[in-house]
Amino acid sequence: MDKKIDEKAKTVADKTYQYSDYYSNDQLSKGMAVSHEQVSDTYMEGTIDRLEGKNGRDDHAENEEIPRK
């Protein structure tokens, strides 16, 4: 019984995303495709703190003083 579980765990651990996962009927492949899409969307969106720069802009003010030592 433990050997069967170990083999299944190894299969899951060895799995990497493949484009064909979107068209597979395998639950593991479909899960990989969904996870890949979510990570890709999040990466492309960025983070919310990037949107909250000075003066409500993404970049800093043009005449902002840069502290120097």
MIMI-507746 format. One line per field, with one value per residue (C-alpha): residue number from 1; residue in three letters; x, y, z. Coordinates in Angstrom, 1 decimal, always signed. Layout:
i	c(NUM  ...)
aa	c(ALA  ...)
x	c(X  ...)
y	c(Y  ...)
z	c(Z  ...)
***
This chain:
i	c(1  2  3  4  5  6  7  8  9  10  11  12  13  14  15  16  17  18  19  20  21  22  23  24  25  26  27  28  29  30  31  32  33  34  35  36  37  38  39  40  41  42  43  44  45  46  47  48  49  50  51  52  53  54  55  56  57  58  59  60  61  62  63  64  65  66  67  68  69)
aa	c(MET  ASP  LYS  LYS  ILE  ASP  GLU  LYS  ALA  LYS  THR  VAL  ALA  ASP  LYS  THR  TYR  GLN  TYR  SER  ASP  TYR  TYR  SER  ASN  ASP  GLN  LEU  SER  LYS  GLY  MET  ALA  VAL  SER  HIS  GLU  GLN  VAL  SER  ASP  THR  TYR  MET  GLU  GLY  THR  ILE  ASP  ARG  LEU  GLU  GLY  LYS  ASN  GLY  ARG  ASP  ASP  HIS  ALA  GLU  ASN  GLU  GLU  ILE  PRO  ARG  LYS)
x	c(+0.0  +2.8  +4.6  +1.5  +1.2  +4.9  +4.6  +1.6  +3.4  +6.5  +4.3  +2.8  +6.2  +7.8  +5.0  +5.8  +3.5  +3.1  +1.0  -0.9  -2.2  -5.0  -6.4  -5.9  -8.6  -6.2  -7.1  -3.4  -2.8  -5.9  -4.8  -1.4  -2.9  -5.2  -2.4  -0.1  -2.8  -3.4  +0.3  +0.7  -2.2  -0.9  +2.6  +1.2  -1.0  +1.7  +1.2  -1.1  +1.8  +3.2  +0.0  +0.3  +3.2  +3.6  +0.8  -1.3  +0.9  +2.9  +6.1  +7.7  +7.4  +9.7  +11.2  +11.6  +14.9  +17.0  +18.7  +22.5  +25.1)
y	c(+0.0  +2.5  +1.7  +2.5  +5.9  +6.6  +6.0  +8.3  +11.0  +10.7  +11.1  +14.3  +15.7  +15.0  +16.7  +20.0  +22.2  +21.3  +23.2  +20.0  +20.0  +22.4  +19.6  +16.7  +14.7  +13.9  +15.7  +16.3  +17.9  +20.0  +21.2  +22.1  +24.1  +26.0  +26.8  +27.9  +30.2  +31.8  +32.4  +33.8  +36.2  +37.3  +37.9  +40.0  +42.0  +43.0  +43.9  +46.5  +48.4  +49.3  +51.2  +53.4  +55.6  +59.3  +61.6  +58.5  +57.7  +54.7  +56.6  +59.3  +63.0  +64.4  +67.0  +64.7  +65.2  +62.1  +62.0  +61.9  +61.3)
z	c(+0.0  +0.9  -2.3  -4.3  -2.5  -3.0  -6.8  -7.0  -5.0  -7.3  -10.3  -9.0  -7.8  -11.2  -13.2  -14.9  -17.0  -20.7  -23.2  -23.9  -20.3  -21.4  -23.7  -21.4  -19.6  -16.7  -13.4  -12.7  -16.1  -15.9  -12.4  -13.8  -16.7  -14.3  -11.9  -14.8  -16.1  -12.6  -12.1  -15.5  -15.0  -11.6  -13.1  -15.9  -13.6  -11.2  -7.6  -6.1  -4.3  -7.8  -8.5  -5.4  -6.2  -5.3  -6.4  -7.2  -10.2  -11.0  -11.4  -9.1  -9.5  -12.2  -9.9  -6.9  -4.9  -4.6  -1.2  -1.5  +1.2)
***
